[in-house]
């Protein structure tokens, strides 16, 4: 597991927590969608780097 993979996964989980928090607070749907997309992208990129599918 490389350092960048770890950072991507941690940022993805942080954004996922933000999505949960913002949805509980009733924030605008655009913000929640944007955070959701960013979270998924970071998590997928981190997992692909761990698997060695993306250099």
Secondary structure, 3 states (H helix, E strand, C coil): CCHHHHHHHHHHHHHHHHHHHHHHHCCCHHHHHHHHHHHHHHHHHHHHHHHCCCC
